[in-house]
Amino acid sequence: MIALLFLLATAPVPAQPCSSGKLALLRQQGRDALARRQFDMAIQSLKQAQTLCPSDRTLTLNLADAYFMAQKFPEAKAQADRVLKTEPGQSAALKIKGNADYLLGDFNAAKDIFIELMYRHPADEEAPYMLGRMYYQEGDIDHATGQFERVLKLNPASYKAFDNLGLCYEAKGDNQTAIRYFLTSIKLVQKDHPEYDWPYANLADLLIKTGDNQKAFDAASIAADRNSHSARNFYLGGKALFNLGKTELSLNWLERSAALDPNYPQPLYLLVRVYHKLGQERKSAEAQQKFIAVQAKVPTVRR
């Protein structure tokens, strides 16, 4: 009898059903925290919810998304795999796993996932888009171009595909076509996607290379307005101003760029020249030391 009472006392409490009020509350708390970008809080609530209903696919995907947004990529992959074990072709899980592999630097694994996604869901534009991004970074410009063109067949209004085609044609040395694609992307994002700054920055970068620094500054200014947290946007604006001979104005932009990302070497390199030109030799020497230290840590990047 005593043994039986002990077993009853220590037996695990049955999980609450998947329709319980507590589960609904935890699920909503997790989603609300995710929307507020409070990722650790979202993970905590969604993990508790998952213990109540381990078989809930949507809940598992929410948790995978929370891990991914928190940049906990191995954990995001593990949750995606839970879904893929029971539903191998589930598109959201494939995307989370593929993007996690991509950001972990495992391009081959990521490519395999997105090729599978493209095979299983041929109308999904994210698969060719991500394949295009990886081919571009590996320097395989022809294959990258083909994938971005595939995206446009699926979605003729894909501003990201136009933007990336601009990068592809710039890499091919066809600057006029590149500019045309950047401008097409800009036209698409101008009103409907005010948060997207990339085509403005990419256009500014190319215009600096071709010597059209005033138009480059104009484009960089819009990019900085759209995304004031981008060190690259302020660097491009500062570089255009420096090339225009507006050294003091360029200083503000470059210092802002360096403050936004202390590990970004380009603004530091240019600040060495700016400080020297302004007669601030001590600051020039300090910027040079910072540049040397940062540059030593920068890995080789494949275009």
C-alpha positions in Angstrom: 0.0 0.0 0.0 2.8 2.4 0.9 4.6 1.5 -2.3 1.4 2.2 -4.3 1.0 5.6 -2.5 4.6 6.4 -3.3 4.1 5.6 -7.0 1.0 7.7 -7.1 2.7 10.6 -5.4 5.7 10.5 -7.7 3.9 9.8 -11.0 4.4 12.6 -13.6 1.5 15.0 -13.9 -0.3 14.5 -17.2 0.3 17.3 -19.7 -2.5 19.6 -20.1 -4.5 19.1 -23.3 -3.6 21.1 -26.4 -6.8 23.1 -26.0 -6.0 24.3 -22.5 -6.3 27.9 -21.4 -2.7 27.9 -20.1 -1.4 26.7 -23.5 -3.3 29.5 -25.3 -2.0 32.1 -22.9 1.7 30.9 -23.3 1.3 30.7 -27.0 0.0 34.3 -27.2 2.6 35.6 -24.8 5.3 34.1 -27.0 3.9 35.5 -30.2 3.5 39.0 -28.6 7.1 38.9 -27.3 8.3 37.9 -30.8 6.4 40.8 -32.3 8.1 43.1 -29.8 11.4 41.6 -30.7 11.9 40.3 -27.1 13.3 37.1 -28.3 14.4 35.5 -25.0 11.0 36.1 -23.5 9.4 34.7 -26.6 11.5 31.5 -26.4 10.7 31.1 -22.7 7.0 31.2 -23.2 7.0 29.1 -26.4 9.2 26.4 -24.8 6.7 26.2 -21.9 3.9 26.0 -24.3 5.6 23.2 -26.3 5.9 21.0 -23.1 2.1 21.2 -22.9 1.6 20.3 -26.6 4.7 18.8 -28.2 2.9 17.8 -31.3 1.7 21.3 -32.3 3.5 22.0 -35.6 2.6 25.7 -35.6 3.9 26.1 -32.1 7.2 24.4 -33.0 7.6 26.7 -36.0 6.9 29.8 -33.8 9.7 28.5 -31.4 12.0 27.9 -34.4 11.3 31.4 -35.6 12.0 32.9 -32.1 15.4 31.0 -31.9 16.2 32.2 -35.5 15.4 35.8 -34.7 17.6 35.6 -31.5 20.4 34.3 -33.8 20.4 31.0 -32.0 20.7 29.1 -35.3 21.5 25.6 -34.1 18.4 25.7 -31.8 16.3 27.0 -34.7 17.5 24.1 -36.9 16.6 21.6 -34.2 13.1 22.9 -34.0 12.7 22.9 -37.8 13.9 19.3 -37.9 11.2 18.4 -35.4 8.6 19.5 -38.0 10.5 18.0 -40.9 10.5 14.5 -39.2 6.8 14.3 -39.5 6.3 16.5 -42.6 9.5 16.4 -44.7 8.3 19.0 -47.3 7.0 21.7 -44.8 8.1 24.9 -46.5 8.4 27.2 -43.4 10.6 24.6 -41.7 12.8 24.1 -44.8 13.2 27.9 -45.0 14.2 28.3 -41.3 16.7 25.4 -41.6 18.1 26.6 -44.9 18.5 30.2 -43.7 20.1 29.0 -40.4 22.7 26.9 -42.4 23.3 29.9 -44.6 24.0 32.2 -41.7 26.2 29.5 -40.0 28.3 29.6 -43.1 27.4 26.1 -44.3 26.6 27.1 -47.9 26.5 23.5 -49.2 24.0 22.4 -46.7 21.9 25.5 -47.3 22.0 25.0 -51.0 20.8 21.5 -50.6 17.8 22.7 -48.5 16.8 25.4 -50.9 17.1 23.1 -53.9 14.8 20.7 -52.1 12.4 23.6 -51.3 12.4 24.6 -55.0 11.7 21.0 -56.0 8.9 20.6 -53.5 7.4 24.1 -53.9 8.3 25.4 -57.4 6.1 28.5 -56.9 8.0 29.6 -53.8 10.3 32.5 -54.7 12.5 32.4 -51.6 14.3 29.2 -52.8 15.7 30.7 -56.0 16.4 34.0 -54.2 18.5 32.4 -51.5 20.3 30.2 -54.1 21.0 33.4 -56.0 22.5 35.0 -53.0 24.8 32.1 -52.3 25.9 31.7 -55.9 26.7 35.5 -55.9 28.8 35.3 -52.7 30.7 32.4 -54.2 31.4 34.4 -57.3 29.3 32.2 -59.5 27.6 35.2 -61.2 26.0 33.4 -64.1 24.2 31.0 -61.9 23.2 33.8 -59.5 21.8 35.8 -62.4 19.8 32.8 -63.5 18.2 32.3 -60.1 17.3 36.0 -59.7 15.7 35.9 -63.1 13.8 32.8 -62.0 12.5 34.9 -59.0 11.2 37.6 -61.4 9.3 35.0 -63.4 7.5 34.0 -60.2 7.1 37.6 -59.0 7.7 40.4 -61.5 7.6 43.0 -58.6 10.4 41.4 -56.6 12.4 44.5 -55.7 15.0 42.3 -54.0 15.6 40.3 -57.2 16.0 43.5 -59.2 18.5 44.9 -56.6 20.5 41.7 -56.7 20.5 41.6 -60.4 22.1 45.0 -60.3 24.9 43.6 -58.2 25.3 40.7 -60.6 25.6 43.0 -63.6 28.0 45.2 -61.7 30.2 42.2 -61.1 30.0 41.4 -64.8 31.3 45.0 -65.6 28.0 46.1 -67.2 27.4 49.2 -65.1 24.6 50.7 -67.2 22.5 47.5 -66.8 23.4 47.4 -63.1 22.2 51.0 -62.7 19.0 50.2 -64.5 18.2 47.3 -62.2 19.0 49.4 -59.1 16.7 52.1 -60.3 13.9 49.6 -61.0 14.3 48.3 -57.5 14.2 51.8 -56.1 11.0 52.6 -58.0 9.4 49.5 -56.5 10.4 50.3 -52.9 10.1 54.1 -53.0 6.6 54.2 -51.6 5.6 50.7 -50.7 8.7 49.5 -48.8 10.1 52.6 -46.9 12.3 50.3 -44.7 14.3 48.9 -47.6 17.6 50.8 -48.1 19.7 48.4 -50.1 19.2 49.5 -53.7 20.0 53.1 -52.7 23.2 52.1 -51.0 24.2 49.7 -53.9 23.5 52.5 -56.4 25.6 54.9 -54.3 28.5 52.5 -54.1 28.5 52.0 -57.9 28.2 55.7 -58.6 31.2 56.4 -56.4 33.2 53.8 -58.5 32.1 55.6 -61.7 33.0 59.0 -60.3 29.4 60.5 -60.1 29.9 61.5 -56.5 27.1 64.0 -56.1 24.4 61.5 -57.3 26.1 58.9 -55.1 25.8 61.2 -52.1 22.1 61.8 -52.9 21.5 58.0 -53.0 23.5 57.4 -49.8 21.5 60.1 -48.0 18.2 58.4 -48.8 19.7 55.1 -47.7 20.8 56.6 -44.4 17.3 58.2 -43.9 15.7 54.8 -44.4 18.2 52.9 -42.2 20.0 55.1 -39.7 21.6 52.1 -38.1 23.6 51.1 -41.2 27.3 51.8 -40.9 27.7 51.2 -44.7 25.1 53.9 -45.6 27.0 56.6 -43.6 30.4 55.3 -45.0 29.1 55.7 -48.6 27.8 59.2 -47.9 31.1 60.2 -46.2 33.1 58.8 -49.1 31.1 60.6 -51.7 31.5 63.9 -49.7 35.2 63.3 -49.4 35.5 62.8 -53.1 33.6 66.0 -53.6 36.2 67.9 -51.6 33.7 68.4 -48.7 36.2 67.1 -46.1 34.6 68.5 -42.9 31.2 67.3 -43.9 32.5 63.9 -44.7 34.1 63.7 -41.2 30.6 63.7 -39.6 29.4 60.9 -41.8 32.5 58.7 -41.4 32.6 59.2 -37.6 29.0 58.2 -37.4 29.7 55.1 -39.5 32.6 54.1 -37.3 30.5 54.6 -34.2 27.7 52.4 -35.6 30.1 49.5 -36.3 33.5 49.7 -34.7 34.5 46.5 -36.6 33.9 48.0 -40.0 37.3 48.8 -41.5 36.4 51.0 -44.5 35.4 54.2 -42.6 38.4 53.9 -40.4 40.7 53.7 -43.4 39.1 56.8 -44.9 39.2 58.6 -41.5 43.0 58.3 -41.5 43.0 60.5 -44.7 40.3 62.9 -43.5 42.0 63.6 -40.2 45.3 64.1 -42.0 43.8 66.5 -44.4 42.3 68.4 -41.6 45.6 68.6 -39.7 44.5 66.3 -36.9 47.5 64.0 -36.9 46.9 62.4 -33.5 43.4 61.3 -34.5 44.8 60.2 -37.9 47.3 57.9 -36.2 44.7 56.6 -33.8 42.3 55.8 -36.7 45.2 54.0 -38.5 45.9 51.8 -35.4 42.2 51.0 -35.1 42.0 50.1 -38.8 45.0 47.8 -38.6 43.5 46.0 -35.6 40.1 45.7 -37.2 41.4 44.6 -40.6 43.4 41.8 -39.0 40.2 40.3 -37.7 38.2 40.6 -40.9 37.8 37.2 -42.7 38.2 36.9 -46.4 34.8 37.5 -47.9 33.8 35.7 -51.1 31.8 37.9 -53.6 
